[in-house]
Every structure is written in structure tokens, then in C-alpha cells.
């Protein structure tokens, strides 16, 4: 069935989803970081199984102080192909949708 290029060869070139660190708006909300009228800072850390080895961390700052411009700022060190670390400071806009049952559901706005 498979033709040229099929099989496992490509898995070494691309990261697997299972190997990625994930930060979601739901995770931030569950930890009290998304609160109207507040600015909340903290650190998110990930571990690798087995052995609970550290896999990465990022500092975050959720700014809902200004309702017209809610945002999430991420600060972390990215590792390049040569192994060199470089600081990254990324501002991600937040948007809210209003479900029928009330409240707000928060999303990261990329673009």
C-alpha cells in the first residue's frame, strides 16, 4: 500500500504531539490565573515520564486588568538546533466567548 516516503522515516524530523508541552486557557482558569480585573503571574512546569524528569517551564502573566485588551505573556528559553538557548517573550491576545449558560470561555487569539 505505501509508496515512496511512507513509513516511519519522517518521525525523526518532526516532533510528536505526545512530546510537546501544552498550556491551555482551561488550565490557566482552573488555577485562578484568568480573573476579571486582575493581573496574575506564575510558572507552568512540565515533567517527562518515566522518572518525572523536568521537560520544560514557562513564566506567564495573564492581564485582564484592561478589559479592552486582555492578554497572556509567555517568557521562556527556546533551544535552537545548535543547542543554544535564547530568551523568548511572546504576547498572546485573549478573546472571550459568552456561552448561553452565562460566564465566559477564554481562547488564545493567534493571527
N, C-alpha and C positions, 0 to 999 in steps of 0.2 A: 504494500500500500504506500509506504513512504517513498518519497523521491529524494532528489539531491537536497541536502541541508536538513532533512528530517532527523529526528533522534535527539540525543542528549547533548550534542556539541555546543549548543547555544547557552546552556545553563551556566557555564563558567563566565560568559561575557556579561550577563545581566544579573542584578541582584534578585533574589526571590522575595516575594511578598512576606513570606514567613520570617525572613531575616531583617526586615525593616522595623524601625521603631515607629510607633503610631501615637499621635496626640490628637484627641478629638474634642470637639466642643462639649460633648456629653461628659467626658472625663473631667474637663475643667469645671463644668457646672456641678458635678457630683462632689467636687472638693471645695465648693464655695467660692471659686475664683470668678464666676460670672454673676455679679451682683449690680443691680442698677444703682447709678450714682457713686460707684466706688472704683478705686484702682487697686488691684490685688496683684502681688508679685509672689513668685515661688519657683520651685525647681521640679522638673519631671525627670525621673530616672528610670532606666530600663536595665534588666538583667538578662543574661543568656543562660538557657538551660542546656545541659545539666550543670550543676555546680553553682548556680547563682552568680556567675561572673558578671561584672559590670559591662553593659553593652553600650551605654551612652547616657547623656543627660543634656538637658537644655534649660536655661533660665527663661521664665516667661513673665510677662506683665500684661494683665488684661485691664484695659482702660474703658470703663463705661461711665466715667465721670462726665464726659461730654456726650450727651445722648445723640447729637447730630453726627458724631464721628467715632463710633465705638471701634476699638482695635485690639489686636493681640500683637505684642512684640516678643520675638524669639531671639535669644542670644545663645550661640553655641560655637564650638570649634569644629570645622569641617576638615576632614583628612583628604588630601589630594592624592593623585596617582603616585607621586613620589614619596608619600608618607608624611609630607609636611602638613602641619596644622595651620589653618588660617581662621581668624575670627569671622563670624557671620552674625549680622544684626538685621533681622527681617521684620518688617511691619506688615501685618496681615489685617485687612479690614474685616470687621464682623458685620453681619446683617442678621436681622431677626424676622421670622415669620410669625404670624399670630394664628395659632390653631383655633378651631371652632370652640373648643372647650375652655379657652382662656389661656392666659400666660403668654410666654414667648418661647420659641425654639430658635436657638442660635446656630449660625453657619459661618464657616470661613468663606470669604469672598475673594477668589483669585481672579486675576484678569488684567 
